[in-house]
Amino acid sequence: MIKLVVGLGNPGPEYEATRHNAGFWWVDALARELKVQLLPERSYWGLAARATVQGQPVWLLQPQTFMNLSGKSASALARFFKIAPEEILVVHDELDLQPGQAKLKRGGGHAGHNGLRDIHAQLGSGDYWRLRIGIGHPGDRAEVANWVLKRPPLEQRNLIEDSIAHSLKAWPALLAADMDKAAQQIHTTKPPRPKPPRPVEPA
């Protein structure tokens, strides 16, 4: 089961609404759903909340170290509570997905994402779960740094918020470590087509 959810972003009001903070937005939404408040935890260099779900403790964490040192915060909490990489879900912005899309995966590389790069290094493993929140790509690699630190236009922000709300519905499956079901729920963005009404039999 997932015992630690780490949302990635940068601290401070100037970064709050930027694309790079999509992971923070997701954890904020989960905290609202679980009715817990993220509070400063100096030992873990972040804002943290502990929820009890079905009798199990679950930690929510937003590192306050800035993105490229996210692993310092995540690994401190994981080590203290003996949480294994496969029990960690890291939620982060993803350039390779369009706004409105989200994808769940386990393991793999960091694809140049500075937050993931540091988590890899500090945990000594890439074997954790990632929930990738699509923010789109500027189309030019030279523009990426500028793009992630900009606020998305309202239309894109709404699409990102939609993908957060949609992927949050998979939380019970994520918690129960039913990752196939969680992935299916997250990756299905279009509602199922309604079945045609059955013809009424003549009386």
C-alpha positions as CSV (number, residue, x, y, z in Angstrom):
1,M,0.0,0.0,0.0
2,I,1.0,3.6,-0.4
3,K,2.3,5.1,2.9
4,L,3.8,8.3,1.7
5,V,2.5,10.7,-1.0
6,V,5.0,13.4,-2.0
7,G,3.8,16.3,-4.1
8,L,6.5,18.2,-5.9
9,G,6.7,21.9,-6.3
10,N,8.6,25.1,-5.2
11,P,7.7,26.9,-2.0
12,G,6.7,30.6,-1.9
13,P,3.7,32.6,-3.3
14,E,5.6,33.5,-6.5
15,Y,5.6,29.8,-7.5
16,E,2.2,28.8,-6.2
17,A,0.3,29.0,-9.5
18,T,3.2,27.8,-11.8
19,R,3.1,24.6,-13.8
20,H,6.0,23.1,-11.8
21,N,3.7,23.1,-8.7
22,A,1.1,20.6,-10.1
23,G,2.3,18.0,-7.6
24,F,1.6,20.5,-4.7
25,W,-1.9,21.1,-6.1
26,W,-2.7,17.3,-6.1
27,V,-1.5,16.9,-2.5
28,D,-3.5,20.0,-1.5
29,A,-6.6,18.3,-3.0
30,L,-5.9,15.0,-1.3
31,A,-5.4,16.8,2.1
32,R,-8.9,18.5,1.6
33,E,-10.4,15.1,0.9
34,L,-8.8,13.5,3.9
35,K,-9.6,16.5,6.1
36,V,-6.0,17.0,7.2
37,Q,-3.8,20.1,7.3
38,L,-0.3,20.3,6.0
39,L,2.0,21.9,8.6
40,P,5.7,22.8,8.7
41,E,7.9,19.8,9.8
42,R,11.4,21.0,10.2
43,S,12.8,17.4,10.6
44,Y,11.6,16.7,7.1
45,W,12.2,20.1,5.4
46,G,8.6,20.2,4.3
47,L,4.9,20.7,5.0
48,A,3.5,17.4,6.2
49,A,0.3,15.8,7.4
50,R,-0.5,12.4,8.8
51,A,-3.8,10.8,8.0
52,T,-5.2,7.6,9.3
53,V,-7.0,5.8,6.6
54,Q,-8.6,2.4,7.3
55,G,-6.5,2.2,10.4
56,Q,-3.2,2.8,8.5
57,P,-1.0,5.9,8.8
58,V,-0.5,7.7,5.5
59,W,1.9,10.7,5.2
60,L,1.3,13.6,2.8
61,L,4.4,15.7,2.1
62,Q,5.3,18.9,0.2
63,P,9.0,19.4,0.3
64,Q,9.9,23.1,1.0
65,T,13.5,22.6,-0.2
66,F,12.9,23.9,-3.8
67,M,12.5,21.3,-6.6
68,N,16.1,20.2,-7.1
69,L,16.4,19.1,-3.4
70,S,13.1,17.4,-3.1
71,G,14.8,14.1,-2.2
72,K,16.3,15.5,0.9
73,S,12.8,16.0,2.3
74,A,11.2,12.8,1.0
75,S,14.1,10.5,2.1
76,A,14.2,12.0,5.6
77,L,10.6,11.1,6.2
78,A,10.7,7.8,4.4
79,R,13.8,6.7,6.4
80,F,12.4,7.8,9.7
81,F,9.2,5.8,9.3
82,K,10.9,2.9,7.4
83,I,8.8,3.5,4.3
84,A,10.1,1.5,1.3
85,P,10.4,3.1,-2.2
86,E,7.5,0.9,-3.5
87,E,5.3,2.4,-0.8
88,I,5.9,6.0,-2.0
89,L,3.8,7.9,-4.6
90,V,5.5,11.0,-6.0
91,V,3.1,13.3,-7.8
92,H,4.8,15.7,-10.3
93,D,4.3,17.8,-13.4
94,E,4.9,16.0,-16.7
95,L,6.0,17.8,-19.9
96,D,5.3,14.7,-22.1
97,L,1.5,14.7,-21.3
98,Q,-1.0,17.3,-22.4
99,P,-2.9,19.3,-19.8
100,G,-5.9,17.2,-18.8
101,Q,-4.0,13.9,-18.9
102,A,-2.5,12.0,-16.0
103,K,-0.5,8.7,-15.9
104,L,0.5,6.3,-13.2
105,K,3.8,4.3,-13.4
106,R,6.3,2.6,-11.2
107,G,10.0,3.0,-11.6
108,G,11.9,4.2,-14.7
109,G,14.2,7.2,-15.2
110,H,13.8,10.8,-14.1
111,A,13.5,12.1,-17.7
112,G,15.5,15.3,-16.7
113,H,12.9,16.2,-14.0
114,N,15.1,17.8,-11.2
115,G,12.7,16.8,-8.4
116,L,12.7,13.1,-9.5
117,R,16.5,13.2,-10.1
118,D,17.1,14.2,-6.5
119,I,14.6,11.7,-5.1
120,H,16.3,8.9,-7.1
121,A,19.7,10.0,-5.6
122,Q,18.5,10.4,-2.0
123,L,16.4,7.2,-1.9
124,G,19.1,5.3,-3.8
125,S,16.3,3.8,-5.9
126,G,13.9,4.7,-8.7
127,D,11.5,2.0,-7.7
128,Y,8.8,4.3,-6.4
129,W,5.4,5.1,-8.0
130,R,4.9,8.3,-10.0
131,L,1.7,10.1,-10.8
132,R,2.5,12.3,-13.8
133,I,0.2,15.3,-14.2
134,G,0.3,16.6,-17.7
135,I,1.3,20.3,-18.2
136,G,2.2,20.1,-22.0
137,H,5.5,21.0,-23.7
138,P,6.5,24.4,-25.1
139,G,7.7,22.7,-28.2
140,D,11.3,23.8,-27.8
141,R,13.7,22.3,-25.2
142,A,15.4,25.6,-24.7
143,E,12.0,27.0,-23.4
144,V,11.3,24.2,-20.9
145,A,12.8,26.0,-17.8
146,N,10.8,29.1,-18.5
147,W,7.7,27.1,-19.3
148,V,7.5,25.1,-16.1
149,L,8.0,28.3,-14.0
150,K,5.2,30.2,-15.7
151,R,1.5,30.2,-14.8
152,P,-0.6,28.3,-17.3
153,P,-3.4,30.2,-19.0
154,L,-6.8,29.7,-17.4
155,E,-7.9,27.1,-20.0
156,Q,-4.9,24.9,-19.3
157,R,-5.1,25.4,-15.6
158,N,-8.7,24.2,-15.7
159,L,-7.6,21.1,-17.7
160,I,-4.9,20.4,-15.1
161,E,-7.4,20.8,-12.3
162,D,-9.7,18.4,-14.1
163,S,-7.0,15.8,-14.3
164,I,-6.2,16.2,-10.6
165,A,-9.9,15.7,-9.7
166,H,-10.2,12.7,-12.0
167,S,-7.0,11.0,-10.8
168,L,-8.0,11.6,-7.1
169,K,-10.9,9.2,-7.6
170,A,-8.3,6.4,-7.9
171,W,-7.0,7.2,-4.3
172,P,-8.8,4.2,-2.7
173,A,-7.2,1.9,-5.2
174,L,-3.8,3.5,-4.8
175,L,-4.1,3.2,-1.0
176,A,-5.1,-0.5,-1.3
177,A,-2.1,-1.1,-3.6
178,D,-4.5,-2.2,-6.4
179,M,-2.3,-0.4,-8.9
180,D,-3.9,-2.0,-12.0
181,K,-7.3,-0.7,-11.0
182,A,-5.8,2.7,-10.1
183,A,-4.0,3.0,-13.4
184,Q,-7.2,2.0,-15.3
185,Q,-9.2,4.7,-13.5
186,I,-6.5,7.4,-14.0
187,H,-5.8,6.5,-17.6
188,T,-9.5,6.5,-18.6
189,T,-10.1,10.1,-19.2
190,K,-13.3,9.9,-21.4
191,P,-16.4,8.7,-19.6
192,P,-17.7,5.3,-20.9
193,R,-20.2,5.7,-23.7
194,P,-23.8,5.2,-22.4
195,K,-25.4,2.0,-23.5
196,P,-28.2,2.4,-26.0
197,P,-31.6,2.1,-24.3
198,R,-33.1,-1.3,-24.6
199,P,-36.1,-1.4,-27.0
200,V,-39.3,-1.6,-25.1
201,E,-41.1,-4.9,-25.7
202,P,-44.7,-4.3,-26.9
203,A,-47.1,-5.3,-24.2
